[in-house]
Amino acid sequence: MVKKMLAGVIAGFMMTGVALADDCTNRGTLDEMYCDENNDLVADQPKDPNDWKDPDTLVFTYTPVEDPAVYKDAFADFQEYLAEQTGKKVIYYTVQSNSAEVEAMRSGRLHIAGFSTGPTGFAVNLAGYVPIAVKGYEDSFQGYNLIVVTKKDSDINSLEDLKGKNVAHTSASSNSGNLAPRALFPKHGIVPDQDYTVMYSGKHDQSVLGVAHGDYDAAPVASDVFERMAEAGRINKDDFKIVFTSPRFPTSSFGYAHNLHPDLVKKIVDAFYAYRFPPDMQETFGGADRFFPVTYLKDWEVIRDIAAATGTSYNQDGLKKMIEKEAADKAKKK
Protein backbone atom coordinates (compact mmCIF):
# COMPACT_ATOMS: atom_id res chain seq x y z
CA MET A 1 0.00 0.00 0.00
CA VAL A 2 2.79 2.43 0.90
CA LYS A 3 4.59 1.67 -2.39
CA LYS A 4 1.39 2.32 -4.35
CA MET A 5 0.84 5.67 -2.60
CA LEU A 6 4.43 6.69 -3.21
CA ALA A 7 4.35 5.64 -6.84
CA GLY A 8 1.11 7.48 -7.51
CA VAL A 9 2.15 10.77 -5.98
CA ILE A 10 5.69 10.65 -7.38
CA ALA A 11 4.30 9.94 -10.86
CA GLY A 12 2.10 12.99 -10.52
CA PHE A 13 5.07 15.10 -9.51
CA MET A 14 7.18 13.81 -12.40
CA MET A 15 4.46 14.78 -14.89
CA THR A 16 4.32 18.34 -13.57
CA GLY A 17 8.03 18.75 -12.94
CA VAL A 18 8.80 21.28 -15.67
CA ALA A 19 11.38 23.87 -14.63
CA LEU A 20 10.80 27.58 -14.89
CA ALA A 21 12.66 29.73 -17.36
CA ASP A 22 16.30 30.39 -16.59
CA ASP A 23 15.61 34.08 -15.91
CA CYS A 24 14.53 33.25 -12.33
CA THR A 25 17.06 34.88 -10.00
CA ASN A 26 15.84 33.29 -6.77
CA ARG A 27 13.91 30.16 -5.84
CA GLY A 28 14.92 29.79 -2.22
CA THR A 29 13.59 26.44 -0.99
CA LEU A 30 10.87 26.26 -3.66
CA ASP A 31 10.72 23.47 -6.23
CA GLU A 32 12.28 24.23 -9.64
CA MET A 33 8.80 24.88 -11.08
CA TYR A 34 8.52 28.09 -9.06
CA CYS A 35 10.30 31.38 -8.54
CA ASP A 36 10.53 33.69 -5.49
CA GLU A 37 12.12 36.93 -6.66
CA ASN A 38 10.34 39.05 -4.03
CA ASN A 39 11.71 36.83 -1.22
CA ASP A 40 8.37 36.25 0.51
CA LEU A 41 9.03 32.46 0.52
CA VAL A 42 6.03 31.65 -1.70
CA ALA A 43 5.84 31.19 -5.47
CA ASP A 44 5.60 34.34 -7.56
CA GLN A 45 2.83 34.76 -10.08
CA PRO A 46 4.08 33.69 -13.54
CA LYS A 47 5.60 36.57 -15.51
CA ASP A 48 3.97 35.49 -18.77
CA PRO A 49 0.20 36.27 -18.82
CA ASN A 50 -0.23 33.21 -21.02
CA ASP A 51 0.58 31.13 -17.94
CA TRP A 52 -2.20 32.69 -15.84
CA LYS A 53 -5.15 30.34 -15.19
CA ASP A 54 -8.74 31.58 -15.20
CA PRO A 55 -10.90 28.43 -15.02
CA ASP A 56 -14.69 28.51 -15.29
CA THR A 57 -14.90 26.12 -12.34
CA LEU A 58 -12.88 26.60 -9.17
CA VAL A 59 -12.00 23.49 -7.19
CA PHE A 60 -11.83 23.88 -3.40
CA THR A 61 -10.96 21.46 -0.60
CA TYR A 62 -10.09 21.30 3.08
CA THR A 63 -7.41 19.22 4.74
CA PRO A 64 -8.26 15.49 4.81
CA VAL A 65 -10.15 14.30 7.89
CA GLU A 66 -11.72 11.02 8.98
CA ASP A 67 -15.22 12.18 8.01
CA PRO A 68 -14.85 14.46 4.96
CA ALA A 69 -18.62 14.98 4.67
CA VAL A 70 -18.62 16.99 7.91
CA TYR A 71 -16.33 19.67 6.51
CA LYS A 72 -17.80 19.57 3.03
CA ASP A 73 -21.08 20.60 4.65
CA ALA A 74 -19.37 23.09 6.95
CA PHE A 75 -17.90 25.01 4.00
CA ALA A 76 -21.05 24.89 1.85
CA ASP A 77 -22.11 28.45 2.72
CA PHE A 78 -18.61 29.79 2.08
CA GLN A 79 -18.50 28.01 -1.27
CA GLU A 80 -21.71 29.77 -2.29
CA TYR A 81 -20.25 33.11 -1.20
CA LEU A 82 -17.03 32.41 -3.10
CA ALA A 83 -19.04 31.59 -6.22
CA GLU A 84 -20.99 34.85 -5.92
CA GLN A 85 -17.88 36.96 -5.45
CA THR A 86 -15.82 35.36 -8.23
CA GLY A 87 -18.61 34.70 -10.73
CA LYS A 88 -17.33 31.11 -11.01
CA LYS A 89 -18.78 27.72 -10.25
CA VAL A 90 -17.11 26.36 -7.08
CA ILE A 91 -17.01 22.63 -6.36
CA TYR A 92 -15.67 20.70 -3.38
CA TYR A 93 -13.02 18.06 -4.06
CA THR A 94 -12.52 15.47 -1.32
CA VAL A 95 -8.88 14.46 -0.78
CA GLN A 96 -7.80 11.29 1.02
CA SER A 97 -4.38 12.39 2.27
CA ASN A 98 -2.18 15.45 2.75
CA SER A 99 0.18 14.25 0.02
CA ALA A 100 -2.70 13.82 -2.43
CA GLU A 101 -3.85 17.37 -1.67
CA VAL A 102 -0.35 18.71 -2.39
CA GLU A 103 -0.16 16.79 -5.66
CA ALA A 104 -3.64 17.97 -6.73
CA MET A 105 -2.61 21.61 -6.44
CA ARG A 106 0.75 21.04 -8.08
CA SER A 107 -0.94 19.37 -11.07
CA GLY A 108 -3.44 22.23 -11.46
CA ARG A 109 -6.51 20.21 -10.43
CA LEU A 110 -6.96 22.20 -7.21
CA HIS A 111 -7.25 26.00 -7.09
CA ILE A 112 -8.22 26.97 -3.52
CA ALA A 113 -7.54 24.93 -0.40
CA GLY A 114 -7.13 24.61 3.32
CA PHE A 115 -3.93 22.78 4.32
CA SER A 116 -3.07 21.52 7.81
CA THR A 117 -0.35 23.42 9.67
CA GLY A 118 2.56 21.07 8.91
CA PRO A 119 1.66 20.15 5.31
CA THR A 120 1.32 23.86 4.48
CA GLY A 121 5.11 23.95 4.03
CA PHE A 122 5.01 21.10 1.52
CA ALA A 123 2.18 22.80 -0.39
CA VAL A 124 4.13 26.08 -0.54
CA ASN A 125 7.41 24.53 -1.71
CA LEU A 126 6.12 21.76 -3.95
CA ALA A 127 2.74 22.97 -5.22
CA GLY A 128 2.99 26.75 -5.62
CA TYR A 129 0.48 27.31 -2.82
CA VAL A 130 0.04 30.84 -1.44
CA PRO A 131 -1.40 30.89 2.12
CA ILE A 132 -3.43 34.01 2.94
CA ALA A 133 -5.60 33.20 5.96
CA VAL A 134 -6.26 31.11 9.06
CA LYS A 135 -9.60 30.65 10.81
CA GLY A 136 -9.78 33.27 13.54
CA TYR A 137 -11.37 36.22 15.27
CA GLU A 138 -11.37 39.99 14.97
CA ASP A 139 -8.00 40.43 16.68
CA SER A 140 -6.07 37.21 16.02
CA PHE A 141 -5.98 33.88 14.21
CA GLN A 142 -7.05 30.62 15.78
CA GLY A 143 -4.12 28.82 17.32
CA TYR A 144 -2.19 28.26 20.51
CA ASN A 145 1.15 29.05 22.14
CA LEU A 146 3.78 26.96 23.81
CA ILE A 147 3.92 28.22 27.39
CA VAL A 148 6.17 27.21 30.27
CA VAL A 149 4.33 27.00 33.58
CA THR A 150 5.69 26.73 37.08
CA LYS A 151 4.28 27.24 40.58
CA LYS A 152 3.59 30.82 41.57
CA ASP A 153 6.08 30.71 44.48
CA SER A 154 8.79 29.01 42.40
CA ASP A 155 12.25 30.59 42.01
CA ILE A 156 11.91 30.03 38.24
CA ASN A 157 11.19 33.33 36.47
CA SER A 158 12.69 32.75 33.02
CA LEU A 159 13.89 29.96 30.74
CA GLU A 160 17.41 30.46 32.07
CA ASP A 161 16.17 29.49 35.54
CA LEU A 162 15.29 26.00 34.25
CA LYS A 163 18.95 25.01 34.47
CA GLY A 164 19.38 22.07 36.80
CA LYS A 165 15.64 21.55 37.22
CA ASN A 166 13.28 18.63 36.54
CA VAL A 167 11.03 19.69 33.64
CA ALA A 168 8.03 17.74 32.35
CA HIS A 169 7.75 17.21 28.60
CA THR A 170 4.60 15.40 27.48
CA SER A 171 5.64 12.74 24.94
CA ALA A 172 8.30 12.33 22.28
CA SER A 173 5.93 13.06 19.38
CA SER A 174 4.13 16.05 20.91
CA ASN A 175 4.65 19.38 19.12
CA SER A 176 4.20 21.92 21.92
CA GLY A 177 5.00 19.38 24.63
CA ASN A 178 8.38 18.24 23.27
CA LEU A 179 9.37 19.07 19.68
CA ALA A 180 8.77 22.82 19.97
CA PRO A 181 10.75 23.20 23.22
CA ARG A 182 13.66 21.30 21.69
CA ALA A 183 13.51 23.56 18.64
CA LEU A 184 12.91 26.91 20.32
CA PHE A 185 14.63 26.81 23.70
CA PRO A 186 18.24 26.59 22.40
CA LYS A 187 17.77 30.04 20.83
CA HIS A 188 17.25 31.28 24.38
CA GLY A 189 20.33 29.52 25.72
CA ILE A 190 18.58 26.48 27.17
CA VAL A 191 19.01 22.96 25.77
CA PRO A 192 16.61 20.24 26.99
CA ASP A 193 18.34 17.11 28.37
CA GLN A 194 21.54 19.12 28.63
CA ASP A 195 20.60 22.08 30.83
CA TYR A 196 17.69 20.44 32.58
CA THR A 197 16.35 16.92 33.14
CA VAL A 198 13.47 15.96 30.86
CA MET A 199 10.78 13.85 32.51
CA TYR A 200 7.96 12.62 30.25
CA SER A 201 4.50 13.00 31.80
CA GLY A 202 2.44 11.49 28.99
CA LYS A 203 -0.07 14.34 28.54
CA HIS A 204 -0.32 18.12 28.80
CA ASP A 205 -2.78 18.01 31.68
CA GLN A 206 -0.56 15.57 33.57
CA SER A 207 2.36 17.96 33.13
CA VAL A 208 0.32 20.84 34.57
CA LEU A 209 -1.01 18.77 37.47
CA GLY A 210 2.49 17.44 38.11
CA VAL A 211 3.79 21.00 38.46
CA ALA A 212 0.92 21.81 40.83
CA HIS A 213 1.71 18.79 42.99
CA GLY A 214 5.46 19.43 43.02
CA ASP A 215 6.40 16.41 40.89
CA TYR A 216 8.05 18.71 38.32
CA ASP A 217 9.63 22.12 38.67
CA ALA A 218 8.13 23.38 35.41
CA ALA A 219 6.52 22.20 32.18
CA PRO A 220 6.15 23.35 28.57
CA VAL A 221 2.50 22.85 27.57
CA ALA A 222 -0.07 24.03 25.03
CA SER A 223 -1.75 27.25 26.13
CA ASP A 224 -5.21 26.10 25.06
CA VAL A 225 -4.98 22.98 27.26
CA PHE A 226 -3.91 25.11 30.24
CA GLU A 227 -6.81 27.52 29.68
CA ARG A 228 -9.35 24.71 29.34
CA MET A 229 -8.14 23.13 32.59
CA ALA A 230 -8.63 26.46 34.37
CA GLU A 231 -12.08 26.99 32.86
CA ALA A 232 -13.12 23.49 33.92
CA GLY A 233 -11.97 24.14 37.49
CA ARG A 234 -9.28 21.46 37.39
CA ILE A 235 -6.63 24.01 38.34
CA ASN A 236 -6.51 27.52 39.79
CA LYS A 237 -4.59 29.79 37.41
CA ASP A 238 -3.50 31.91 40.38
CA ASP A 239 -1.42 28.96 41.62
CA PHE A 240 0.82 29.21 38.53
CA LYS A 241 2.99 31.66 36.68
CA ILE A 242 3.94 31.58 33.02
CA VAL A 243 7.64 32.26 32.44
CA PHE A 244 7.76 31.84 28.65
CA THR A 245 5.30 32.26 25.79
CA SER A 246 6.18 31.30 22.22
CA PRO A 247 4.89 32.93 19.06
CA ARG A 248 1.40 31.68 18.26
CA PHE A 249 1.15 28.39 16.34
CA PRO A 250 -1.44 28.73 13.55
CA THR A 251 -4.05 26.13 12.70
CA SER A 252 -4.86 25.16 9.09
CA SER A 253 -4.02 27.72 6.42
CA PHE A 254 -6.19 28.76 3.49
CA GLY A 255 -4.95 30.04 0.16
CA TYR A 256 -4.79 29.69 -3.60
CA ALA A 257 -2.64 28.39 -6.44
CA HIS A 258 0.07 30.88 -7.46
CA ASN A 259 -0.73 30.82 -11.18
CA LEU A 260 -4.35 32.02 -11.05
CA HIS A 261 -5.17 35.19 -13.00
CA PRO A 262 -4.42 38.29 -10.86
CA ASP A 263 -7.99 39.61 -11.25
CA LEU A 264 -9.32 36.27 -10.01
CA VAL A 265 -6.82 36.23 -7.14
CA LYS A 266 -8.07 39.63 -5.94
CA LYS A 267 -11.66 38.38 -5.92
CA ILE A 268 -10.66 35.24 -4.00
CA VAL A 269 -8.63 37.17 -1.41
CA ASP A 270 -11.36 39.78 -0.95
CA ALA A 271 -13.94 37.01 -0.50
CA PHE A 272 -11.88 35.30 2.22
CA TYR A 273 -11.36 38.52 4.17
CA ALA A 274 -14.94 39.81 3.87
CA TYR A 275 -16.75 36.57 4.69
CA ARG A 276 -18.16 36.00 8.19
CA PHE A 277 -18.93 32.51 9.47
CA PRO A 278 -22.62 31.70 10.10
CA PRO A 279 -23.44 30.28 13.59
CA ASP A 280 -23.26 26.61 12.58
CA MET A 281 -19.83 27.16 10.99
CA GLN A 282 -18.63 28.97 14.12
CA GLU A 283 -19.72 25.99 16.20
CA THR A 284 -17.86 23.57 13.92
CA PHE A 285 -14.65 25.60 14.12
CA GLY A 286 -14.41 26.35 17.82
CA GLY A 287 -15.90 29.83 17.81
CA ALA A 288 -13.85 31.24 14.92
CA ASP A 289 -15.99 33.72 12.98
CA ARG A 290 -13.80 34.72 10.03
CA PHE A 291 -10.68 34.09 7.96
CA PHE A 292 -7.87 36.09 9.59
CA PRO A 293 -5.11 37.43 7.26
CA VAL A 294 -1.66 35.81 7.56
CA THR A 295 1.55 35.50 5.58
CA TYR A 296 3.71 32.40 5.23
CA LEU A 297 6.84 34.49 5.74
CA LYS A 298 5.84 35.82 9.16
CA ASP A 299 3.18 33.59 10.65
CA TRP A 300 4.70 30.23 9.66
CA GLU A 301 8.20 31.12 10.86
CA VAL A 302 7.82 29.25 14.14
CA ILE A 303 6.49 26.17 12.27
CA ARG A 304 9.43 26.28 9.83
CA ASP A 305 11.87 26.57 12.74
CA ILE A 306 10.39 23.52 14.44
CA ALA A 307 10.45 21.57 11.17
CA ALA A 308 14.11 22.45 10.60
CA ALA A 309 15.09 21.55 14.16
CA THR A 310 13.33 18.20 13.96
CA GLY A 311 14.74 17.25 10.56
CA THR A 312 11.66 17.85 8.40
CA SER A 313 12.49 19.15 4.93
CA TYR A 314 9.73 20.58 2.76
CA ASN A 315 10.99 18.85 -0.37
CA GLN A 316 10.15 15.66 -2.26
CA ASP A 317 12.20 13.50 0.13
CA GLY A 318 10.28 15.01 3.04
CA LEU A 319 7.02 14.38 1.19
CA LYS A 320 7.93 10.71 0.76
CA LYS A 321 8.38 10.45 4.53
CA MET A 322 4.98 12.09 5.05
CA ILE A 323 3.37 9.61 2.64
CA GLU A 324 4.94 6.71 4.53
CA LYS A 325 3.71 8.11 7.85
CA GLU A 326 0.20 8.64 6.50
CA ALA A 327 0.11 5.05 5.25
CA ALA A 328 1.41 3.72 8.56
CA ASP A 329 -1.16 5.71 10.54
CA LYS A 330 -3.95 4.44 8.26
CA ALA A 331 -2.75 0.86 8.71
CA LYS A 332 -2.77 1.27 12.51
CA LYS A 333 -6.38 2.43 12.48
CA LYS A 334 -7.39 -0.63 10.45
Secondary structure as a PSIPRED ss2 file (coil, helix, strand):
# PSIPRED VFORMAT (PSIPRED V4.0)

   1 M C   1.000  0.000  0.000
   2 V H   0.000  1.000  0.000
   3 K H   0.000  1.000  0.000
   4 K H   0.000  1.000  0.000
   5 M H   0.000  1.000  0.000
   6 L H   0.000  1.000  0.000
   7 A H   0.000  1.000  0.000
   8 G H   0.000  1.000  0.000
   9 V H   0.000  1.000  0.000
  10 I H   0.000  1.000  0.000
  11 A H   0.000  1.000  0.000
  12 G H   0.000  1.000  0.000
  13 F H   0.000  1.000  0.000
  14 M H   0.000  1.000  0.000
  15 M H   0.000  1.000  0.000
  16 T H   0.000  1.000  0.000
  17 G C   1.000  0.000  0.000
  18 V C   1.000  0.000  0.000
  19 A C   1.000  0.000  0.000
  20 L C   1.000  0.000  0.000
  21 A C   1.000  0.000  0.000
  22 D C   1.000  0.000  0.000
  23 D C   1.000  0.000  0.000
  24 C C   1.000  0.000  0.000
  25 T C   1.000  0.000  0.000
  26 N C   1.000  0.000  0.000
  27 R C   1.000  0.000  0.000
  28 G C   1.000  0.000  0.000
  29 T C   1.000  0.000  0.000
  30 L C   1.000  0.000  0.000
  31 D C   1.000  0.000  0.000
  32 E C   1.000  0.000  0.000
  33 M C   1.000  0.000  0.000
  34 Y C   1.000  0.000  0.000
  35 C C   1.000  0.000  0.000
  36 D C   1.000  0.000  0.000
  37 E C   1.000  0.000  0.000
  38 N C   1.000  0.000  0.000
  39 N C   1.000  0.000  0.000
  40 D C   1.000  0.000  0.000
  41 L C   1.000  0.000  0.000
  42 V C   1.000  0.000  0.000
  43 A C   1.000  0.000  0.000
  44 D C   1.000  0.000  0.000
  45 Q C   1.000  0.000  0.000
  46 P C   1.000  0.000  0.000
  47 K C   1.000  0.000  0.000
  48 D C   1.000  0.000  0.000
  49 P H   0.000  1.000  0.000
  50 N H   0.000  1.000  0.000
  51 D H   0.000  1.000  0.000
  52 W C   1.000  0.000  0.000
  53 K E   0.000  0.000  1.000
  54 D C   1.000  0.000  0.000
  55 P C   1.000  0.000  0.000
  56 D C   1.000  0.000  0.000
  57 T E   0.000  0.000  1.000
  58 L E   0.000  0.000  1.000
  59 V E   0.000  0.000  1.000
  60 F E   0.000  0.000  1.000
  61 T E   0.000  0.000  1.000
  62 Y E   0.000  0.000  1.000
  63 T C   1.000  0.000  0.000
  64 P C   1.000  0.000  0.000
  65 V C   1.000  0.000  0.000
  66 E C   1.000  0.000  0.000
  67 D C   1.000  0.000  0.000
  68 P H   0.000  1.000  0.000
  69 A H   0.000  1.000  0.000
  70 V H   0.000  1.000  0.000
  71 Y H   0.000  1.000  0.000
  72 K H   0.000  1.000  0.000
  73 D H   0.000  1.000  0.000
  74 A H   0.000  1.000  0.000
  75 F C   1.000  0.000  0.000
  76 A H   0.000  1.000  0.000
  77 D H   0.000  1.000  0.000
  78 F H   0.000  1.000  0.000
  79 Q H   0.000  1.000  0.000
  80 E H   0.000  1.000  0.000
  81 Y H   0.000  1.000  0.000
  82 L H   0.000  1.000  0.000
  83 A H   0.000  1.000  0.000
  84 E H   0.000  1.000  0.000
  85 Q H   0.000  1.000  0.000
  86 T H   0.000  1.000  0.000
  87 G C   1.000  0.000  0.000
  88 K C   1.000  0.000  0.000
  89 K E   0.000  0.000  1.000
  90 V E   0.000  0.000  1.000
  91 I E   0.000  0.000  1.000
  92 Y E   0.000  0.000  1.000
  93 Y C   1.000  0.000  0.000
  94 T C   1.000  0.000  0.000
  95 V C   1.000  0.000  0.000
  96 Q C   1.000  0.000  0.000
  97 S C   1.000  0.000  0.000
  98 N H   0.000  1.000  0.000
  99 S H   0.000  1.000  0.000
 100 A H   0.000  1.000  0.000
 101 E H   0.000  1.000  0.000
 102 V H   0.000  1.000  0.000
 103 E H   0.000  1.000  0.000
 104 A H   0.000  1.000  0.000
 105 M H   0.000  1.000  0.000
 106 R H   0.000  1.000  0.000
 107 S C   1.000  0.000  0.000
 108 G C   1.000  0.000  0.000
 109 R C   1.000  0.000  0.000
 110 L C   1.000  0.000  0.000
 111 H C   1.000  0.000  0.000
 112 I E   0.000  0.000  1.000
 113 A E   0.000  0.000  1.000
 114 G E   0.000  0.000  1.000
 115 F E   0.000  0.000  1.000
 116 S C   1.000  0.000  0.000
 117 T C   1.000  0.000  0.000
 118 G C   1.000  0.000  0.000
 119 P H   0.000  1.000  0.000
 120 T H   0.000  1.000  0.000
 121 G H   0.000  1.000  0.000
 122 F H   0.000  1.000  0.000
 123 A H   0.000  1.000  0.000
 124 V H   0.000  1.000  0.000
 125 N H   0.000  1.000  0.000
 126 L H   0.000  1.000  0.000
 127 A H   0.000  1.000  0.000
 128 G C   1.000  0.000  0.000
 129 Y E   0.000  0.000  1.000
 130 V E   0.000  0.000  1.000
 131 P E   0.000  0.000  1.000
 132 I E   0.000  0.000  1.000
 133 A E   0.000  0.000  1.000
 134 V E   0.000  0.000  1.000
 135 K E   0.000  0.000  1.000
 136 G E   0.000  0.000  1.000
 137 Y C   1.000  0.000  0.000
 138 E C   1.000  0.000  0.000
 139 D C   1.000  0.000  0.000
 140 S C   1.000  0.000  0.000
 141 F E   0.000  0.000  1.000
 142 Q C   1.000  0.000  0.000
 143 G E   0.000  0.000  1.000
 144 Y E   0.000  0.000  1.000
 145 N C   1.000  0.000  0.000
 146 L E   0.000  0.000  1.000
 147 I E   0.000  0.000  1.000
 148 V E   0.000  0.000  1.000
 149 V E   0.000  0.000  1.000
 150 T E   0.000  0.000  1.000
 151 K E   0.000  0.000  1.000
 152 K C   1.000  0.000  0.000
 153 D C   1.000  0.000  0.000
 154 S C   1.000  0.000  0.000
 155 D C   1.000  0.000  0.000
 156 I C   1.000  0.000  0.000
 157 N C   1.000  0.000  0.000
 158 S C   1.000  0.000  0.000
 159 L H   0.000  1.000  0.000
 160 E H   0.000  1.000  0.000
 161 D H   0.000  1.000  0.000
 162 L H   0.000  1.000  0.000
 163 K C   1.000  0.000  0.000
 164 G C   1.000  0.000  0.000
 165 K C   1.000  0.000  0.000
 166 N E   0.000  0.000  1.000
 167 V E   0.000  0.000  1.000
 168 A E   0.000  0.000  1.000
 169 H E   0.000  0.000  1.000
 170 T C   1.000  0.000  0.000
 171 S C   1.000  0.000  0.000
 172 A C   1.000  0.000  0.000
 173 S C   1.000  0.000  0.000
 174 S C   1.000  0.000  0.000
 175 N H   0.000  1.000  0.000
 176 S H   0.000  1.000  0.000
 177 G H   0.000  1.000  0.000
 178 N H   0.000  1.000  0.000
 179 L H   0.000  1.000  0.000
 180 A H   0.000  1.000  0.000
 181 P H   0.000  1.000  0.000
 182 R H   0.000  1.000  0.000
 183 A H   0.000  1.000  0.000
 184 L H   0.000  1.000  0.000
 185 F H   0.000  1.000  0.000
 186 P H   0.000  1.000  0.000
 187 K H   0.000  1.000  0.000
 188 H H   0.000  1.000  0.000
 189 G C   1.000  0.000  0.000
 190 I C   1.000  0.000  0.000
 191 V C   1.000  0.000  0.000
 192 P E   0.000  0.000  1.000
 193 D C   1.000  0.000  0.000
 194 Q C   1.000  0.000  0.000
 195 D C   1.000  0.000  0.000
 196 Y E   0.000  0.000  1.000
 197 T E   0.000  0.000  1.000
 198 V E   0.000  0.000  1.000
 199 M E   0.000  0.000  1.000
 200 Y E   0.000  0.000  1.000
 201 S C   1.000  0.000  0.000
 202 G C   1.000  0.000  0.000
 203 K C   1.000  0.000  0.000
 204 H H   0.000  1.000  0.000
 205 D H   0.000  1.000  0.000
 206 Q H   0.000  1.000  0.000
 207 S H   0.000  1.000  0.000
 208 V H   0.000  1.000  0.000
 209 L H   0.000  1.000  0.000
 210 G H   0.000  1.000  0.000
 211 V H   0.000  1.000  0.000
 212 A H   0.000  1.000  0.000
 213 H H   0.000  1.000  0.000
 214 G C   1.000  0.000  0.000
 215 D C   1.000  0.000  0.000
 216 Y C   1.000  0.000  0.000
 217 D C   1.000  0.000  0.000
 218 A E   0.000  0.000  1.000
 219 A E   0.000  0.000  1.000
 220 P E   0.000  0.000  1.000
 221 V E   0.000  0.000  1.000
 222 A E   0.000  0.000  1.000
 223 S H   0.000  1.000  0.000
 224 D H   0.000  1.000  0.000
 225 V H   0.000  1.000  0.000
 226 F H   0.000  1.000  0.000
 227 E H   0.000  1.000  0.000
 228 R H   0.000  1.000  0.000
 229 M H   0.000  1.000  0.000
 230 A H   0.000  1.000  0.000
 231 E H   0.000  1.000  0.000
 232 A C   1.000  0.000  0.000
 233 G C   1.000  0.000  0.000
 234 R C   1.000  0.000  0.000
 235 I C   1.000  0.000  0.000
 236 N C   1.000  0.000  0.000
 237 K H   0.000  1.000  0.000
 238 D H   0.000  1.000  0.000
 239 D H   0.000  1.000  0.000
 240 F E   0.000  0.000  1.000
 241 K E   0.000  0.000  1.000
 242 I E   0.000  0.000  1.000
 243 V E   0.000  0.000  1.000
 244 F E   0.000  0.000  1.000
 245 T E   0.000  0.000  1.000
 246 S C   1.000  0.000  0.000
 247 P C   1.000  0.000  0.000
 248 R C   1.000  0.000  0.000
 249 F E   0.000  0.000  1.000
 250 P E   0.000  0.000  1.000
 251 T C   1.000  0.000  0.000
 252 S C   1.000  0.000  0.000
 253 S E   0.000  0.000  1.000
 254 F E   0.000  0.000  1.000
 255 G E   0.000  0.000  1.000
 256 Y E   0.000  0.000  1.000
 257 A E   0.000  0.000  1.000
 258 H C   1.000  0.000  0.000
 259 N C   1.000  0.000  0.000
 260 L E   0.000  0.000  1.000
 261 H C   1.000  0.000  0.000
 262 P H   0.000  1.000  0.000
 263 D H   0.000  1.000  0.000
 264 L H   0.000  1.000  0.000
 265 V H   0.000  1.000  0.000
 266 K H   0.000  1.000  0.000
 267 K H   0.000  1.000  0.000
 268 I H   0.000  1.000  0.000
 269 V H   0.000  1.000  0.000
 270 D H   0.000  1.000  0.000
 271 A H   0.000  1.000  0.000
 272 F H   0.000  1.000  0.000
 273 Y H   0.000  1.000  0.000
 274 A H   0.000  1.000  0.000
 275 Y C   1.000  0.000  0.000
 276 R E   0.000  0.000  1.000
 277 F C   1.000  0.000  0.000
 278 P C   1.000  0.000  0.000
 279 P H   0.000  1.000  0.000
 280 D H   0.000  1.000  0.000
 281 M H   0.000  1.000  0.000
 282 Q H   0.000  1.000  0.000
 283 E H   0.000  1.000  0.000
 284 T H   0.000  1.000  0.000
 285 F C   1.000  0.000  0.000
 286 G C   1.000  0.000  0.000
 287 G C   1.000  0.000  0.000
 288 A C   1.000  0.000  0.000
 289 D C   1.000  0.000  0.000
 290 R E   0.000  0.000  1.000
 291 F E   0.000  0.000  1.000
 292 F E   0.000  0.000  1.000
 293 P E   0.000  0.000  1.000
 294 V C   1.000  0.000  0.000
 295 T C   1.000  0.000  0.000
 296 Y H   0.000  1.000  0.000
 297 L H   0.000  1.000  0.000
 298 K H   0.000  1.000  0.000
 299 D H   0.000  1.000  0.000
 300 W C   1.000  0.000  0.000
 301 E H   0.000  1.000  0.000
 302 V H   0.000  1.000  0.000
 303 I H   0.000  1.000  0.000
 304 R H   0.000  1.000  0.000
 305 D H   0.000  1.000  0.000
 306 I H   0.000  1.000  0.000
 307 A H   0.000  1.000  0.000
 308 A H   0.000  1.000  0.000
 309 A H   0.000  1.000  0.000
 310 T C   1.000  0.000  0.000
 311 G C   1.000  0.000  0.000
 312 T C   1.000  0.000  0.000
 313 S C   1.000  0.000  0.000
 314 Y C   1.000  0.000  0.000
 315 N C   1.000  0.000  0.000
 316 Q H   0.000  1.000  0.000
 317 D H   0.000  1.000  0.000
 318 G H   0.000  1.000  0.000
 319 L H   0.000  1.000  0.000
 320 K H   0.000  1.000  0.000
 321 K H   0.000  1.000  0.000
 322 M H   0.000  1.000  0.000
 323 I H   0.000  1.000  0.000
 324 E H   0.000  1.000  0.000
 325 K H   0.000  1.000  0.000
 326 E H   0.000  1.000  0.000
 327 A H   0.000  1.000  0.000
 328 A H   0.000  1.000  0.000
 329 D H   0.000  1.000  0.000
 330 K H   0.000  1.000  0.000
 331 A H   0.000  1.000  0.000
 332 K H   0.000  1.000  0.000
 333 K H   0.000  1.000  0.000
 334 K C   1.000  0.000  0.000
